[in-house]
Amino acid sequence: PVNITTAGEIAGDDNAIRLSRIVSKVKFTIKAANTTGVTRSFKLDTYDIMNIAQEGRLIGNNDGNDRIEAEKVNNNIGNTIGVNDVEDGAQFFEVYLPENLQTKVKSANSQADRENDSQTTPKVFTKAPAKGTYVVLKGKYEETKNGTTRSADVTYYVHLGDCTKDVDNYDVERNCKYTYNITVEGVNKIIVEAQKKDGADQPGAEGVVLEYGAKGKNMTLDSHYEY
């Protein structure tokens, strides 16, 4: 709790209000697996981002507020991968997404089980939250094994969250950097490795940088917008 007096001062002067970016930086890399005796290729054509939070809180859950899940979500459909979007032999894309905290419906047994939909139409996930942010990857997969080649137009679903550390985590936390390394092993099999780091940078943004210790920095502001 932070008590602000009618004079505009923080009572007791011992509780600081710290703000951080409400968005997180999300990076996906995707490539075919390299296995002896099998030649594989995968070309990512498009990606869709589903259940993007439309609203957010000024002060986040990590600053001491109760956990409040996003209620309103929207979709971003049909993002095309460019020919130059390749890094270290893998296709990639980067996006900034607003914080979206969501809780599992049921515990998953594995990474693949997170995306279980029991083959329902329309798709309804059985373990993942209904409003959890996820990415739909669409492309062409091809493999050659023992002289036989097969190819398929494939679609893969990946829910966001710190899922390598906790398979039941579907949170997209503010001011973090998420990296998802996707390895395609077959028409119906991908490997997802998620890495989360706190404090993402934001290229393309500019402003005054203030560096200070854990105790923060006191600033006096009036009622108008401030830089």
N, C-alpha and C positions, 0 to 999 in steps of 0.2 A: 504493500500500500504506500502511496505517495500523497501526503496531505499538503495542499497548496492553500495558503492563506488568502484573504481578500486583498492583501497588499501584493500578491503575486509571488510570494516567497515560499520555498519549500520548508514546511515546518520541521524544525530540528536540524535542517540542513544536512541530513545524513542519508537521504535516499535519492539516488541519481536516476534520471530517465535517460536511457541510452537507446538510440535508434540505429537500425541496420537496414540494409536493402531488403525489401519484401520479396525480391526475386532470387532465384537460384540459377546458376549456369549449368546447363545440361549438355554433355557431349556424348554422342554415339559413334563408335567405330564398329565396322562390320566387315568380315572377310570369311572366305571358305577355309575349312580345316585342311591341314597338310598331313596326310597319312600315307605311309608306305603302301604301294600297291593300288592306291585309289587316287585318281585325278579329279579334283573338284574345282568348280568355279561358281561364284555368286555375284550377280550384278544388282545392286539396289537401285530401283527406279524412283520410288516415291516413299514418303513417310507421312503419316497422319498422326496428329497429337490429339488425344481424346481426353475430355474432362479437365480442361484448364480452368482453374479457379477464377471467377469473375470479380470477387471481392476479397479484401484482406484487412487485417487489423494494423493500426499504426504501430503498436507495440506487440512484439511477437511472444509466443509461448515460452521461449527460452529466457525472456526477461522477467518471468515470474507470474504471468497471467495463467488462468486456468486454460486447459486445452480446449480449444473450440474448433470443430471441424468445418471445412468449407461447405456451404450449402448450395451456392449457385455455381454451375460449371458450364463451359462452352467448349466447342471443338474447333480445331484448325486443320482443315482437310486438304490434301493434295499438294504437298510440298515436293518439288522435283529436285533430285540430286543432280548437280552439275558435273561435267566431265572432269573438271579440275579438283573436285572435292575428294582427293586421295592423299593419304598420309601414311608413310611407312607400309605401303602395299595394301592399305585398308581404306575403304570408303568411309567418310565421316560427315557429320553435320553437328552444328552447335546452335542451341537456342537458350533464351532466358525465359524461365517459367515462374509465375507467382507461387507463393507458398500454398500448399494444399495438404493439410493434415487429415488423414483418414485411418480408420481402424478396420482390421481384418473382419471378415464375416465368419470364417472358420480357419483353423490352423492348417497350413499347407505342409505336405510331407517332403516336398522338394521344390527346386526352382521351377521345374516344368509344371508342378501341381498348382503353383500360383496362378497359372493361366487357364486352369480347368474351367470349361464352360458346359461340360456334359453334352457337347454337340447340339446345343439348343439353337433355335432360330426364332426370333432374333437372339443374338449372343447375350447370354447372362452368365457372368462369372460366379462360380460357387464359393470360392475362397476369398477373392479380392473384393474390396468395397465397391459399391455401385458407383460412387463418385470419385474413385481413385484415378489419378492421372496415369494414362498408359499410351504407348506408342505402337502404331501399326506399321510394320515394315513390309513393303511389297517389292518383289523382284523376280529374277530368273535364276534358278539353280540347275546346275548340270554336273553329272559325275560319270566317270568311266571306270569300270572295274571288270577285270577278266574279259576284256574285249567288248563289253556291252556298255553302251552309253544311254543314259536316260536323262531327260530334262523335264522341268516343270515350272509353271508359274506358281510362286509360293507366297504365302502371307504369314508373318510371324507377329505375335503379340508380346509386348514386354511392359509390365507394370513398373512404374518408377518407385524408388525407395532404396534404402540401404540394405538391399536384399541378400548380398553376400554375407554380411554380418548377421542379419536376422531375416529369415525367409518370410516372416510375417510382417515385415516393415513396409508400409505403403506411403510413408510420409515424404513429401517434397518440402524440406525445410528452407526457410529464407536464408539468404546470405551464405549459401553453401555451393560447392562445386561438385557435381556428380559426373562421373565418367563410367559409361557402360561399354564394355568390350564384348561384342557379339561374335561368336565363332559358329559358322554353319557347318554341321556335320552330316546333314541329310535333309530330305524333303520334310521330315517331321521331327527334326532334332536340331536344336541350337544350344549353345552354352553361353550363359550370361555371367559376366564378372562385373560387379558393381564396386566402385570406389567413391567414397564421400570424403570431402575435405571442407572444413569450416572456413568462411571468409573468402568468397569468390571475388576475383577481379571483374571489372566490367569495361572492356575496350569500347571506345566510342563515347564514353562519358567523361566529363571534365568538371573540375571544381576545386575549391580550396581544400587541401589535405591537412588534417590536424592529427598529429601523433601524440599519444599520451599513454600513461600507464593504466594499471587496473582500476585505479580510483577515479578515472575519468577526468573530464575538464569542465569546469563551470563556465557557462556563458549566459549573459543577460540579453534576452530577446524581448521585443515589443510584440504587439498583437498582429503585426503584418507579416507577410511572407519574408523569410530570411534566406540568404545563401549560407 
